[in-house]
Every structure is written in structure tokens, then in C-alpha cells.
């Protein structure tokens, strides 16, 4: 059995093709881009722009902040993006599972 046919791969594919999960990933991506653009411009509130992507990917990103990562902004972007991906899989799985239960009634 190949990797594409494994139950884990099928579950991930089904979870990430959910419209709600894709919308959530789009929101996380938009917040990351917005935070990068706002932080690049000289303004007094630019340092707080990075908190919004972290809050959007909570609670997993709050635990990721506790990891000993190198002091570089790129690591924060990567960790928030990975947390967003894991959260999107969870959201898509919940949407798929709860939608299936509703159809069974």
C-alpha cells in the first residue's frame, strides 16, 4: 500500500479539502502577510502586529512559543504556519466528522 493510499494520508487530504479548513488556512496566511508588511513599515505599533497570527493559531502556537527556537523572525513565521496547518487539519476533521453525523440522522 503506497503513502497516498494510507489511512493517515486519506484523513489529512479529506481534512484539508474542507472549505472551512481552507478558509482558516487563508486567514492565517493573510494575517502572516499582513504582519510582515506592517512590521516592515516604520510605525509605533508595528511590534504588536505579530501577535495576531499567534492568537489566530492558538492554543497550539502558544505552546510553540515555549520551544527554544533561534532568535530570528523567520522561525516565528514557520512555527505559526505549522501550527495553523495542524489547526486546519483539526478543524477540517471536526467539520467532516460532525457533518457526517448530521447526515446520518
Buried (B, 14 or more C-beta within 10 A) or exposed (E): EEEEEEEEEEBBEBBBEBEBBBEBBEBBEEBBEEBBEBBEEEEEEBEEBBEBBBEBBBEBBEEBEEEEEEEEEEEBBEBBBBBBBBBBBBBBBBBBEEEEEEEEE
